[in-house]
Amino acid sequence: MIESNSPTTTQNIFRQMLDSIQVGEWPVGSAIPSERTLIDQFGVSRIAIREAVSMLRGLGVVDVSHGRRTLVREIDIKVFDRLLPLMLSSGGQRTFEQVFDVRLAIESRAAYLAATSRTDEQMREIDKLAKQYRKRAISGSARALETDLAFHLQIARATGNPLFAILLEALARFVVFGQIESCKDDAARRKRAVLAHEAIAEAIAERDSERARVEMEAHLRYSASRVVVEVEPFEGKTKTPPT
């Protein structure tokens, strides 16, 4: 038996347990194997197993009750939001690049669908947020960030597919980081973001799906161009996304 109770050992067991849940080896609603079985399976101490299970419980992935077996819980948006930083484990610049790729795919398609599926009420909200963003961004208000995110989320909701908003909301902390870095100390970039929001809103209002998609993609690529920069110190190369 491996006696190490190091953070690395516990993290490895934790990730393997997550994998067992993800692939359905431990189905939702079922009890995970007994502590004795897990000790034998992973070849580690009781402490390491209990710490890994505690991490699962902290994320809301399992339900641990006294006198009962530990059950696998259904993963909702709150659990997904806690898990996402672990899934994007490479960290730093690489993490932002991964999020940008996913966000580009989600939001470009969302803008396309919103142009055909949005209701009049949803369109009024999109317009309202675009106007609100203009006022706050131009004045340099700290609340411009939350308005920016609200604008993008409203478009995601207007698709009629709840998964768009759920996924974008789960990415929110990374999206906000990108917003901060993109327009930080740069009035020209804030102005361009304002115009981009208004162009997207106009295309959705006119139910022009292709234009909405193109405007959203251009907006996201420009916003990311200040942030998505991968420096390769050993080769002396810098990579930026296409603009």
Buried (B, 14 or more C-beta within 10 A) or exposed (E): EEEEBEEEBBBBBBBEBBEBBEEEEBEEEBBBBEBEEBBEEBEBBEEBBBBBBBBBBEBBBBBBEEEEBBBBBEBEEEBBBBBBEEEBEEEEBEBBBBBBEBBBEBBBBBBBBBBBBBEEEBBEBBBBBBBBBBEBBEEEBEEBBBBBBBBBBBBBBBBEBEEBBBBBBBBBEBBBBBBEBBBEEEEEBBBBBBEBBBBBBBBBBEBBBEBBBBBBBBBBBBBBBBBBBBEEEEEEEEEEBEE
